[in-house]
Amino acid sequence: MVVGVLKLRFRLFGVASLKEKRKVVKGIIGRIQTHFQAAAAETDLNDLHQSAEVGVTIVGNDARLINSRLDKIVDAVEAWGLAVITESEMEIIHL
């Protein structure tokens, strides 16, 4: 079994409240889950309204395929333009 883990940190512009942040972050998470069949959740920076962290994971049996899918998620999130990625970290774990 191979587990791919992706951590994305975002800078949110034009967001003045936690309610507005939640709307943007839920939109990003929803799109990731819908388009890539990956598990995603907000994992940190919950109390900062202009920053967010989202964790994404994919499980499978082919490390190259999982790596490719995680790369595509990063590219798609950038293309959506909902937030600016300030940091991304990826890890492939073989169990």
C-alpha positions in Angstrom: 0.0 0.0 0.0 1.2 3.5 -0.9 -0.1 6.7 0.8 0.5 10.1 -0.7 0.2 13.1 1.6 0.2 16.7 0.5 0.2 19.8 2.7 -0.8 23.1 1.0 -0.5 26.5 2.7 -2.4 29.4 1.2 -2.5 33.1 1.4 -6.1 34.4 1.0 -6.5 37.9 -0.4 -9.6 40.0 0.0 -10.8 37.9 3.0 -11.9 40.0 5.9 -13.5 37.4 8.2 -13.3 33.8 9.2 -16.7 33.2 7.6 -15.3 34.4 4.2 -12.2 32.3 4.7 -14.3 29.2 5.4 -16.2 29.7 2.2 -13.0 29.9 0.1 -11.4 26.9 1.9 -14.5 24.8 1.6 -14.6 25.6 -2.1 -11.0 24.4 -2.5 -11.6 21.2 -0.5 -14.8 20.4 -2.4 -13.1 20.8 -5.8 -10.2 18.6 -4.7 -12.5 15.9 -3.5 -14.8 16.1 -6.6 -12.1 16.3 -9.3 -9.4 14.0 -7.8 -11.3 11.6 -5.5 -8.9 12.5 -2.7 -9.5 13.0 1.0 -8.9 16.7 2.0 -9.4 18.8 5.1 -8.4 22.1 6.7 -5.6 21.0 9.0 -4.1 24.2 10.6 -4.2 28.0 10.8 -7.9 27.9 11.7 -7.9 31.2 13.5 -6.1 33.3 10.9 -8.5 34.7 8.3 -5.9 35.4 5.5 -4.0 32.1 5.8 -5.0 28.4 5.5 -3.6 25.0 5.5 -5.2 22.1 3.7 -4.1 18.4 3.9 -4.7 16.0 1.0 -4.2 12.3 0.9 -4.5 9.6 -1.7 -4.1 5.8 -1.2 -3.2 3.3 -3.9 -0.6 0.8 -5.0 1.5 2.8 -7.5 3.8 5.4 -6.1 4.3 7.1 -9.5 0.6 7.4 -10.1 0.0 8.9 -6.6 2.8 11.3 -7.1 1.4 12.4 -10.5 -2.1 12.9 -9.0 -0.7 15.0 -6.2 1.2 17.1 -8.7 -2.0 17.6 -10.7 -3.8 18.7 -7.5 -1.2 21.4 -6.9 -1.4 22.6 -10.5 -5.2 22.6 -10.5 -5.4 24.6 -7.2 -3.1 27.2 -8.6 -5.1 27.4 -11.8 -8.4 27.9 -9.9 -7.1 31.1 -8.5 -9.1 31.0 -5.3 -5.9 31.4 -3.2 -2.2 31.7 -3.6 -0.1 28.7 -2.6 2.7 29.9 -0.4 4.1 26.4 0.6 3.6 22.8 -0.5 5.0 19.7 0.9 4.5 16.2 -0.4 5.4 12.8 1.0 4.9 9.3 -0.4 4.8 6.6 2.2 5.2 2.9 1.5 3.4 0.7 4.0 
